[in-house]
């Protein structure tokens, strides 16, 4: 199963010190998120499986406790929030 971030034109992302506000235009909802959500959305600009995403994140960032099950849970949460969808 592949995941992809919703079209970037549907989101407005604004850094707020250590957090980020993500305004989802389609729903009118603003999400206040912490890292790694903005990084996940950026990495999902192209469709990726959980394993592909984990490999990408591990190559880009220091991810010592990389766990595909935990990443799948985060993706399910982002999907429920309307920020990520299955490709």
C-alpha positions in Angstrom: 0.0 0.0 0.0 1.3 3.4 -1.0 0.6 6.7 0.8 0.9 10.2 -0.6 0.4 13.7 1.0 -2.7 15.6 -0.2 -2.0 18.1 -2.9 0.2 20.8 -1.5 -2.1 23.5 -2.8 -4.7 22.2 -0.3 -2.4 22.8 2.6 -0.9 26.0 4.1 2.0 25.2 6.4 3.3 27.8 8.8 6.2 27.2 11.2 5.4 28.3 14.8 8.7 28.1 16.7 9.1 24.4 17.3 5.6 23.5 16.1 3.9 24.0 12.8 0.3 25.0 11.9 -1.1 23.2 8.9 -4.3 24.7 7.5 -6.2 22.2 5.4 -8.2 24.3 3.0 -10.7 21.6 2.0 -11.9 21.0 5.6 -11.2 24.4 7.1 -9.3 22.7 9.9 -6.0 23.9 11.3 -3.8 21.2 12.7 -1.0 22.1 15.2 1.8 19.5 14.7 5.3 18.8 15.8 8.1 17.2 14.0 8.1 14.8 12.1 4.7 15.6 10.6 6.0 18.4 8.2 8.9 16.1 7.2 6.5 13.2 6.6 4.3 15.4 4.4 7.4 16.6 2.4 8.6 13.0 2.0 5.2 12.0 0.8 5.2 14.5 -2.1 5.6 11.3 -4.1 3.7 8.0 -3.3 5.7 5.7 -1.0 5.1 2.5 0.9 5.8 2.5 4.6 9.1 0.7 4.0 10.1 3.1 1.2 9.2 6.1 3.5 11.1 4.6 6.4 14.2 4.1 4.2 13.9 7.7 2.8 13.5 9.2 6.3 16.5 7.1 7.6 18.7 8.3 4.8 17.7 12.0 5.4 17.5 12.1 9.2 19.0 10.4 12.2 16.3 7.8 12.9 17.9 5.5 15.5 14.6 3.8 16.6 13.0 3.4 13.2 9.9 1.3 13.4 7.7 0.5 10.5 4.7 -0.4 12.7 4.9 3.0 14.5 5.3 4.8 11.1 2.2 2.9 9.8 0.3 4.1 12.9 1.3 7.7 12.3 0.3 7.5 8.6 -3.1 6.2 9.6 -3.5 9.2 12.0 -2.5 11.6 9.2 -4.9 9.8 6.9 -7.7 10.2 9.4 -6.8 13.9 9.6 -7.1 14.3 5.9 -3.4 15.2 5.3 -2.4 11.9 3.8 -4.2 9.5 1.5 -3.6 6.1 0.0 -2.3 6.2 -3.5 
